[in-house]
Structures are given as structure tokens and as C-alpha cells.
Amino acid sequence: MGRRGWAGVPPADDAQARERIIDAAIQSVALRGAAGTTLSNVATDLGVIRKTVYRYFTSTEELFAAVSDAAAERFVAQFEATFPTDVDDIADFVVEAMAFIIERFPDEPLLMLLLAGGYPTTFSRRMMAPAQIARVRTILVNRRVNWAELGYDDEMLDQLVEHMLRIMQSLILVPPDPPRMGRELRDYLRRWVGPVLFPASQRVPRPVG
């Protein structure tokens, strides 16, 4: 890479170039909002021509997808720093984890700016992407829980994560009015998510009639 642009300090490789473009996009969203952020002004901020940015991101939506992934990584790091690995009750942990994400999401300026900027479709797709399922799955398996003993193999664990993400996606993108918070949110999640965590063999069928 030549020394033209990039404030005179070109990236060492393509991976670093992508990282710097994403960082510039994050700063642009914070400054201009999502609606005011384009590939052109990201290129201007970096001191490169627009074609350079297009080499790594072919559209604003593709760039915002990378920005949302970076924000999600930071959010997961915050989560891991908040919750211990030892879990006494897995149902309570999952309920509390989901409530944490639902309640903290509005406090994440970058995610909210992108959402408010008219990119809910990008978030909908990214939340259900395999990488996101793997990210949330890691949160679960990092807890000291014998998932096999609870009746979960790898496929069932992925389906559990998908179920959790779909519920969180709905409550984040289309919240009730007024939004459920605190105890009300946890009671709701405990009622509709908690029972899923127990293996079918341990469920006692209700009598009919």
C-alpha cells in the first residue's frame, strides 16, 4: 500500500485497513448519526478516496453490519465481566441474561443510533446470523453447567440460543407499550423461557379434563 491518504500512516494489511474503516464509521455514526454516515464521508475522514473504502465494503449496509458486529463484541465483553461463570440455577441465569441484554440495549449509543437511523433490517438479519448464534452460545457454554445432563446436545443448544435471540429481537425491535422492565420483564421471561430449559423427560404432563 502506498503512503497516500490514511493520514500518512497506511495500514499494514487488509485486516488493519478494515479495522480502521470500521473505527472511522463508528466515529462517524457518533458524530453524524447513522443517517448521515456514508461511505463517502468515512473515506473523507480517513483521508482516502471512496474507491479505497469500496474495496473493503461495497455498501453502507455492509459497513454497518460490520459496525454492529463490533458493537456486539463489546457488549458481550461487558456481559462476561458482569456475570460469574458459576451458576446455581440455569433457568434463573438465562432469564437474568436475557433481561440484562433487553434492558441495557437502549443504553448502547452505537446500537441505538444505527437502529434509529433506519437500519432495523440489518439488525434483524445480524441478530440471527450464525456468528451471532455462536457468540451467544459461547456465553452459555462458558457457564459451569452440565448441558448434556440437562438433555442438550449441540443442535439443541443452538436451537435454544435461536429461541432466546428471537424473543430478545422482538422485545428490542418491537417493544410493548410501555416496555416491560425489572420484575415484570423477568416474570414474563421466566414464564415463557424458563420451562424450555428443562428436558422433556423431566416435564410432568398436565392431566387432561
C-alpha positions as CSV (number, residue, x, y, z in Angstrom):
1,M,0.0,0.0,0.0
2,G,1.2,3.5,-0.8
3,R,1.5,6.2,1.8
4,R,-1.1,8.4,0.2
5,G,-4.1,9.0,2.4
6,W,-4.6,7.3,5.8
7,A,-3.2,10.4,7.4
8,G,0.2,9.4,6.1
9,V,0.1,6.1,8.1
10,P,-1.2,3.4,5.8
11,P,-2.5,0.1,7.3
12,A,-0.1,-2.8,7.5
13,D,-2.5,-5.2,5.8
14,D,-6.1,-5.6,4.7
15,A,-7.3,-6.7,8.1
16,Q,-6.0,-3.5,9.7
17,A,-7.5,-1.5,6.8
18,R,-10.9,-3.0,7.6
19,E,-10.5,-2.3,11.3
20,R,-9.6,1.3,10.7
21,I,-12.6,1.8,8.3
22,I,-14.9,0.3,10.9
23,D,-13.4,2.6,13.6
24,A,-14.0,5.6,11.4
25,A,-17.6,4.5,10.7
26,I,-18.2,4.2,14.5
27,Q,-16.9,7.7,15.0
28,S,-19.0,9.0,12.1
29,V,-22.1,7.4,13.5
30,A,-21.4,9.1,16.9
31,L,-20.8,12.4,15.2
32,R,-23.4,12.5,12.3
33,G,-25.8,9.7,13.2
34,A,-26.5,6.6,11.1
35,A,-28.5,8.5,8.5
36,G,-25.6,11.0,8.0
37,T,-22.9,8.3,7.7
38,T,-22.0,7.3,4.1
39,L,-19.0,5.5,2.6
40,S,-18.0,8.9,1.1
41,N,-17.7,10.7,4.4
42,V,-16.0,7.8,6.0
43,A,-13.4,7.9,3.2
44,T,-13.0,11.7,3.7
45,D,-12.5,11.2,7.4
46,L,-9.8,8.6,6.7
47,G,-8.1,10.8,4.1
48,V,-8.6,8.2,1.3
49,I,-10.6,8.1,-1.9
50,R,-14.1,6.5,-1.8
51,K,-12.8,3.6,-4.0
52,T,-10.5,2.6,-1.2
53,V,-13.4,2.1,1.2
54,Y,-15.4,0.3,-1.6
55,R,-12.5,-2.2,-1.8
56,Y,-13.5,-3.5,1.6
57,F,-17.2,-2.6,1.9
58,T,-19.4,-2.5,-1.1
59,S,-22.3,-0.7,0.6
60,T,-23.2,1.3,3.6
61,E,-25.3,-1.6,4.9
62,E,-22.3,-4.0,4.7
63,L,-20.2,-1.5,6.6
64,F,-23.0,-1.0,9.2
65,A,-23.2,-4.8,9.6
66,A,-19.5,-4.8,10.5
67,V,-20.1,-1.9,12.9
68,S,-22.9,-3.8,14.6
69,D,-20.7,-6.9,14.9
70,A,-18.0,-4.7,16.6
71,A,-20.6,-3.3,19.0
72,A,-21.9,-6.7,19.7
73,E,-18.4,-7.9,20.6
74,R,-18.1,-5.1,23.1
75,F,-21.5,-5.8,24.5
76,V,-20.6,-9.5,25.0
77,A,-17.3,-8.5,26.8
78,Q,-19.4,-6.3,29.1
79,F,-21.8,-9.2,29.8
80,E,-18.9,-11.6,30.6
81,A,-17.4,-9.0,33.0
82,T,-20.8,-8.7,34.8
83,F,-21.9,-12.4,35.2
84,P,-20.0,-15.1,37.0
85,T,-19.2,-18.4,35.4
86,D,-20.7,-20.4,38.4
87,V,-24.5,-20.8,38.0
88,D,-26.8,-22.2,40.7
89,D,-30.0,-22.2,38.6
90,I,-29.6,-22.2,34.9
91,A,-33.2,-21.0,34.3
92,D,-32.6,-18.0,36.5
93,F,-29.3,-17.3,34.8
94,V,-30.8,-17.4,31.3
95,V,-33.7,-15.2,32.4
96,E,-31.4,-12.7,34.0
97,A,-29.0,-12.7,31.0
98,M,-31.9,-12.0,28.6
99,A,-33.2,-9.3,30.8
100,F,-29.7,-7.7,31.0
101,I,-29.5,-7.6,27.2
102,I,-33.0,-6.3,26.7
103,E,-32.6,-3.6,29.4
104,R,-29.1,-2.5,28.5
105,F,-29.6,-2.3,24.7
106,P,-31.1,1.2,24.9
107,D,-28.0,2.3,26.8
108,E,-25.7,1.3,23.9
109,P,-25.5,4.6,21.9
110,L,-23.9,3.0,18.8
111,L,-26.5,0.3,18.5
112,M,-29.4,2.7,19.2
113,L,-28.1,5.2,16.7
114,L,-27.9,2.6,14.0
115,L,-31.4,1.4,14.9
116,A,-32.8,4.9,15.0
117,G,-31.1,5.7,11.7
118,G,-33.4,3.3,9.8
119,Y,-31.4,0.1,9.8
120,P,-33.6,-2.4,11.7
121,T,-33.5,-4.9,8.9
122,T,-29.7,-5.0,9.2
123,F,-30.0,-5.8,12.9
124,S,-32.7,-8.4,12.3
125,R,-30.5,-10.3,10.0
126,R,-27.4,-9.9,12.1
127,M,-29.1,-11.0,15.3
128,M,-30.0,-14.3,13.7
129,A,-26.7,-14.8,11.8
130,P,-24.7,-18.0,12.5
131,A,-21.9,-15.8,14.0
132,Q,-24.3,-14.2,16.5
133,I,-25.8,-17.6,17.5
134,A,-22.2,-18.8,18.1
135,R,-21.4,-15.7,20.1
136,V,-24.4,-16.2,22.4
137,R,-23.8,-20.0,22.6
138,T,-20.3,-19.2,23.9
139,I,-21.9,-17.2,26.7
140,L,-23.9,-20.3,27.7
141,V,-21.1,-22.9,27.5
142,N,-18.8,-20.6,29.4
143,R,-21.0,-21.1,32.4
144,R,-20.2,-24.1,34.6
145,V,-23.3,-26.1,33.6
146,N,-23.6,-29.7,32.5
147,W,-25.7,-29.1,29.4
148,A,-25.6,-32.8,28.5
149,E,-27.1,-33.7,31.8
150,L,-29.9,-31.3,31.2
151,G,-30.6,-33.1,27.9
152,Y,-29.0,-30.7,25.5
153,D,-26.7,-31.8,22.6
154,D,-25.0,-29.3,20.3
155,E,-28.0,-29.0,18.0
156,M,-30.5,-28.4,20.8
157,L,-28.2,-25.8,22.4
158,D,-28.1,-23.9,19.1
159,Q,-31.9,-24.1,18.9
160,L,-32.1,-22.7,22.5
161,V,-29.9,-19.8,21.5
162,E,-32.0,-19.1,18.4
163,H,-35.2,-19.2,20.6
164,M,-33.6,-16.7,23.0
165,L,-32.4,-14.4,20.2
166,R,-35.8,-14.3,18.6
167,I,-37.5,-13.4,21.8
168,M,-34.9,-10.7,22.5
169,Q,-35.1,-9.4,19.0
170,S,-38.9,-9.0,19.2
171,L,-38.8,-7.2,22.6
172,I,-35.9,-4.9,21.4
173,L,-37.2,-4.0,18.0
174,V,-40.9,-4.0,18.7
175,P,-41.3,-3.5,22.5
176,P,-44.6,-3.5,24.2
177,D,-46.1,-0.1,25.3
178,P,-45.0,0.5,27.9
179,P,-41.9,-1.7,27.7
180,R,-41.6,-4.5,30.3
181,M,-38.8,-3.8,32.7
182,G,-37.5,-5.0,36.1
183,R,-39.5,-7.7,37.8
184,E,-42.3,-7.6,35.2
185,L,-39.8,-8.4,32.4
186,R,-38.2,-11.2,34.4
187,D,-41.5,-12.7,35.4
188,Y,-42.5,-12.7,31.7
189,L,-39.2,-14.4,30.6
190,R,-39.4,-16.9,33.5
191,R,-42.9,-17.9,32.4
192,W,-42.2,-18.3,28.7
193,V,-38.5,-19.2,28.6
194,G,-37.8,-21.0,31.8
195,P,-39.8,-24.1,31.1
196,V,-37.9,-24.6,27.8
197,L,-34.7,-25.2,29.8
198,F,-35.9,-28.5,31.3
199,P,-35.5,-31.7,29.3
200,A,-38.8,-33.2,28.1
201,S,-38.2,-36.3,30.1
202,Q,-38.4,-34.3,33.3
203,R,-41.6,-32.5,32.4
204,V,-44.7,-33.8,34.1
205,P,-47.7,-33.8,31.7
206,R,-50.8,-31.9,32.9
207,P,-53.9,-34.1,33.4
208,V,-56.4,-33.9,30.6
209,G,-60.0,-33.0,31.6
